Amino acid sequence: GGSESGAPECRAVPRAEEGGGASVVLSNELLDAFAPVKLRLSVFGQPDVTDCSVWQEMRLVHIMKESDLEMVTKALQHSQNRIETLLDDLRGYTSEMFCGIKNTTVGKAAAECSPHSSCLAIAFGLSELLGHSDLQLPAAAHNMRLRLRKDDLLCERLREVSSRLDGEMQDVV
């Protein structure tokens, strides 16, 4: 259970005590100074919600069509040169970031399942599949690699999801 780790934020106690912390931040609507945080509960097996290890922090990524970004930057009266530079920078960052994910051991296993998918579709596809509870995906990377290499249903689902995402994410940064 959660109390085994010894960390104050992982102890399940009936009353708040000094040194304890919040286990989940669901909304930061009033805390604009902080980056938004989203937690995901791993539903693999029978999770003990008081165990910190079943909660994982997720990152929020915003994507935007290049044409929409151009409209916004033009409305802000940026020069065409500045807009092109911004788009080039964001294209480079997008490629570097998501192809870096595709180049990890899990990303390589995913790319073997879905060889024609873009880096962006592989990364977002893997993230989306974590929410497919019927797949019972484990959080550990080595287990995910094994599942991607051995589970035909998982590979088929990844191909479907990443194909859809490739269509939806044309010309985005």
Secondary structure, DSSP 8 states (H G I E B T S, - for coil): -GGGG--GGG---SS--TT---S-----TT-TTS---EEEE--SSS--TTSGGGEEEE------BHHHHHHHHHHTT--HHHHHHHHHHHHHHHHHHHHHHHTSHHHHHHHHHSTT--HHHHHHHHHHHTT-GGG---SSHHHHHHHHHH-HHHHHHHHHHHHHHHHHTTTB-
